[in-house]
Amino acid sequence: MKIKAIIFGSTGMLGQAVLLECIQNTEVESILVINRQASNISSHPKLKEIIRKDFFDLSGLTNELTGYNTCFFCLGVSSAGMKENEYHKITYDLTLYVAKTLLAINKEMTFCYISGAGTDSSEKGKIMWARVKGKTENALLSLPFKKAYMFRPAFIQPMKGIRSRTKSYNVLYSVFKPFYFILKHFDGIVTNTEVFGKVMILTVLNGYDKNVLENRDINKIVRENKE
């Protein structure tokens, strides 16, 4: 099966990673990116871009969204300084709106969602972002997609010139970069953008025995595919 992918949020750090790997992977036949602003990726024969200022309004795009079998949902914001209702709107409400819109067009779609290490599946913990992420994961897994995978990376080192749009994160990545050759051996807590981009594609192509993939699973899948 060739992947025909829709990517939301390809201008973010992980979205850039997924987009780059999709462009380079011959098993990805076509790519539709939907962004609020134009990406920095040069034109490519299998790439199409739609600019949509309001992701809560995908009306009129049914024809453009038809014919794809995979969604890589890479949108996300930091919860720092946000109230729960604001974070809930962007993290839960928006994700479910997009998911249900795509599901109405194609129930045979595979939906891949970027969550995070420490996500609270019980939805009852004290950490706000973890509760909301957990609620989002649970809701997505309850929808009748062909397949749905939740990815929970921990620390992610940027590779191939990719940078985060959050300045404070870039400072953190710069500090840890000299130590990455040591940190990369800690499968449970560290990965990188190249591995992350690859794992989303590999999971869609080959499947996986878990719907929720922790950082260790992410590294394992890519490592075993190289062996």
PyMOL commands that set and color helices and strands:
alter all, ss='L'
color gray80, all
select helices_A, chain A and resi 13-24+62-65+84-105+128-142+167-183+193-206+215-226
alter helices_A, ss='H'
color red, helices_A
select strands_A, chain A and resi 3-8+28-35+47-51+70-73+110-114+147-152+155-157+190-192+212-214
alter strands_A, ss='S'
color yellow, strands_A
deselect
rebuild
show_as cartoon
